[in-house]
Amino acid sequence: MKATIATSPVQTANTCNPINEAVAVPPTLIKKKELAARLSVSPRTIDEWPRKRKIPYLQISDRFYLYEFNAVLAALKKHYQVDARS
């Protein structure tokens, strides 16, 4: 099973492509532990946010979720003031 998340196309200024077509960049999916470290919260907090529908996620199996960092950050900015570590 291959999972993908739809993203909006990104415009690039490529001199090799005279038409300047939009090129879609696939999102970077990360695990719970990395997301927790980037947001300076516990992994248990990350478990709670999808359950409360505060952040978007991609469910791979019953117990395995992946997260797209920029989408999570945007969702959290609606609810909280969040400064993430890069």
C-alpha positions in Angstrom: 0.0 0.0 0.0 1.5 3.4 -1.0 0.3 6.5 0.8 0.4 9.9 -0.6 -0.8 13.3 0.4 -2.1 15.8 -2.2 -0.2 19.0 -2.3 -0.5 22.2 -4.3 2.0 22.5 -7.1 5.1 24.6 -6.5 6.3 27.0 -9.2 9.9 26.8 -10.1 12.1 29.0 -12.2 14.0 26.4 -14.2 15.9 27.5 -17.2 15.9 24.0 -18.7 12.1 24.1 -18.8 10.9 26.9 -21.1 7.2 26.3 -20.2 7.8 26.8 -16.5 5.3 24.0 -15.6 4.5 23.5 -11.9 6.5 20.7 -10.2 4.9 19.0 -7.3 7.2 18.3 -4.4 6.1 15.4 -2.2 5.7 16.2 1.5 8.2 14.8 4.0 6.5 12.4 6.3 7.9 12.0 9.8 7.2 9.6 12.7 5.7 10.6 16.1 9.1 10.7 17.9 10.6 13.1 15.4 7.5 15.3 15.4 7.5 15.4 19.2 11.2 16.5 19.2 10.6 19.2 16.6 7.7 20.6 18.6 9.2 20.2 22.0 6.3 18.1 23.3 6.1 14.5 24.6 5.2 11.7 22.2 2.1 11.1 24.4 0.9 14.6 23.4 1.3 13.7 19.8 -0.9 10.6 20.4 -3.6 12.9 21.9 -3.7 15.5 19.1 -5.0 13.3 16.3 -7.5 11.7 18.7 -8.8 15.2 19.4 -8.6 16.1 15.7 -6.1 18.9 16.2 -3.5 17.8 13.7 -3.6 16.0 10.4 -2.1 12.5 10.1 -1.7 9.6 7.7 -2.7 6.3 9.3 -0.5 3.5 7.9 -1.9 0.7 10.2 -3.9 0.5 13.4 -0.9 1.7 15.5 1.3 3.5 13.1 0.8 7.1 12.0 2.9 9.5 9.9 2.8 13.2 10.0 3.6 16.0 7.5 5.4 18.6 9.5 4.3 21.7 7.7 0.6 20.6 7.8 0.8 19.8 11.5 2.5 23.2 12.2 -0.2 25.0 10.2 -3.0 23.2 12.1 -1.4 23.9 15.5 -1.1 27.6 14.7 -4.9 27.7 14.5 -5.0 26.5 18.1 -1.8 27.5 19.8 1.3 29.7 19.5 4.0 27.2 18.4 7.6 27.8 17.6 9.2 24.7 16.2 12.9 23.8 16.1 14.3 23.2 12.7 
